[in-house]
C-alpha cells in the first residue's frame, strides 16, 4: 500500500520529459509503462508512456510525495482523470521545440483544469529553440488571465524538477488548495 501525504501529477505533451522528470527525482525505482512509440507523427522518440509512471520523493520533513506521470497523447485522456483524483496539483510540461507549444499548453490546461485546482508550468527543450525563451509563455498567460507560475526546466535536472515540486506545494499551502 502506498502511503503519502502529497500526490503530484505530471502531464503535458509527448516528449516533454514527464517520465524523465519523475526518474530524476524519484528515490524508489520508477514504475514505468513505456512502450514502443507507434505515433512517430507526434514525436520520433523510441519509447512513450502508455499508462501511469510512478515514483516517490521524501521531503526534508519526512513527507512522502507520490509522483504520477500521465501519457501525453490525448487518446489516453481517460486515464488523466483517474490519475488526478486526490492530487495536490499538477506540473504541466510543454516541449518548447514544437511549433504548437502554445496551443499544446492551452490544450493541457483545458484538459486538466477540471481535475487539478493547482497547476504550474514547466517549459522544456528551450535549448533546441531559444527564441523568445519564456516571454511568449508569460505574455500568453497574461493575455489569457492565467496566474500559474511558468518555469524553464531541464527534465533531467533533479534540482530544477524539485523546484517545480516545491513551488507547487508552496502554492497549495499559500492558497489553501
C-alpha positions in Angstrom: 0.0 0.0 0.0 1.3 3.4 -1.0 1.1 5.9 1.9 1.8 9.5 1.2 0.6 13.0 2.1 1.0 14.5 -1.3 0.3 13.3 -4.8 1.6 15.3 -7.7 0.7 14.7 -11.3 2.9 15.3 -14.3 1.0 16.0 -17.5 1.8 17.5 -20.8 3.0 16.9 -24.3 4.5 13.7 -25.6 8.3 14.1 -25.4 8.2 17.0 -22.9 10.0 15.0 -20.2 7.4 13.7 -17.8 8.9 10.3 -17.4 12.4 11.7 -17.2 11.4 14.3 -14.6 10.0 11.5 -12.4 13.1 9.4 -12.9 15.3 12.4 -12.0 13.5 12.9 -8.6 12.4 9.5 -7.5 14.1 7.8 -4.6 12.5 4.5 -5.4 12.6 2.5 -8.6 10.2 4.2 -11.0 7.3 2.1 -12.2 7.1 3.0 -15.8 4.7 2.0 -18.5 6.7 2.9 -21.5 6.1 1.0 -24.7 7.4 1.3 -28.3 6.2 4.6 -29.9 3.9 4.0 -32.8 2.9 7.6 -33.2 6.0 9.0 -34.9 4.0 11.8 -36.4 3.7 13.3 -32.9 7.2 12.5 -31.8 10.2 10.5 -33.0 11.3 9.2 -29.6 11.6 5.4 -29.3 9.5 4.9 -26.2 6.4 6.6 -24.8 4.3 6.3 -21.7 1.0 4.4 -22.3 -0.2 4.1 -18.7 1.0 5.6 -15.5 4.5 6.3 -14.4 5.1 6.3 -10.6 7.9 7.4 -8.3 8.4 8.9 -4.8 10.4 11.5 -3.1 10.8 12.2 0.6 11.0 15.8 1.5 13.2 17.2 4.3 10.4 17.0 6.8 9.9 13.3 6.0 6.7 13.8 4.0 6.5 11.3 1.0 5.3 12.8 -2.3 3.9 10.4 -4.9 4.9 11.4 -8.4 2.5 10.3 -11.1 3.2 10.7 -14.8 0.4 10.6 -17.4 0.7 9.6 -21.1 1.0 12.7 -23.3 -1.2 11.5 -26.2 -4.8 12.7 -26.0 -6.1 9.3 -26.9 -5.2 8.3 -23.3 -7.1 11.2 -21.8 -9.5 8.8 -20.0 -6.5 7.9 -17.7 -5.8 11.6 -16.8 -9.0 12.0 -14.7 -8.2 8.8 -12.7 -4.7 9.8 -12.1 -5.7 13.3 -10.9 -8.1 12.2 -8.2 -6.8 13.3 -4.8 -3.8 15.2 -6.3 -2.4 18.3 -4.6 -1.7 19.6 -8.0 -0.1 19.1 -11.4 3.0 20.1 -13.3 2.3 20.6 -16.9 5.4 20.1 -19.1 5.4 21.6 -22.5 8.0 20.9 -25.2 9.2 24.4 -26.4 10.8 23.0 -29.5 7.4 22.1 -31.0 5.8 24.8 -33.3 2.5 24.2 -31.5 3.8 24.8 -28.0 1.3 27.5 -27.0 -1.6 25.5 -28.5 -0.4 22.5 -26.6 -0.2 24.5 -23.4 -3.8 25.7 -23.8 -5.0 22.1 -24.6 -3.4 20.6 -21.4 -4.6 23.4 -19.2 -8.1 22.9 -20.5 -7.8 19.1 -20.2 -6.6 19.2 -16.6 -8.3 22.3 -15.1 -11.5 20.4 -14.0 -9.4 17.9 -12.1 -6.5 20.0 -10.8 -7.0 23.2 -8.8 -3.3 23.8 -8.6 -1.1 23.8 -11.7 2.3 25.1 -12.6 4.0 25.1 -16.0 7.4 23.7 -16.9 8.8 24.6 -20.3 11.4 22.1 -21.6 13.7 21.8 -24.6 14.4 25.6 -24.6 17.9 24.7 -25.7 16.5 23.5 -29.1 14.8 26.8 -29.9 16.0 29.6 -27.7 13.9 32.3 -29.5 11.8 34.3 -27.1 12.5 31.9 -24.2 9.8 32.2 -21.6 8.5 35.7 -22.7 6.0 34.3 -25.1 4.5 32.0 -22.5 4.3 34.7 -19.9 2.7 37.1 -22.4 0.3 34.4 -23.4 -0.6 33.6 -19.7 -1.2 37.3 -19.0 -3.4 37.7 -22.2 -5.5 34.7 -21.1 -5.6 35.8 -17.4 -3.7 32.8 -16.1 -1.8 33.3 -12.9 0.1 30.0 -12.7 3.9 30.1 -12.4 5.9 29.3 -15.5 9.5 27.9 -15.2 12.1 26.9 -17.7 13.4 23.4 -16.8 15.5 20.5 -17.9 13.6 17.4 -17.0 16.9 15.5 -16.4 18.0 18.0 -13.8 16.9 16.9 -10.3 17.2 20.4 -8.8 15.1 22.0 -11.5 12.3 19.4 -11.1 12.5 19.6 -7.4 12.0 23.3 -7.7 8.7 22.7 -9.6 7.5 20.3 -6.9 8.4 22.7 -4.1 6.7 25.6 -5.9 3.6 23.5 -6.4 3.5 22.5 -2.7 4.2 26.1 -1.6 1.4 27.4 -3.9 -1.1 24.9 -2.5 -0.1 25.9 1.1 -0.3 29.6 0.4 -3.6 29.4 -1.4 -5.1 26.7 0.8 -5.8 24.4 -2.2 
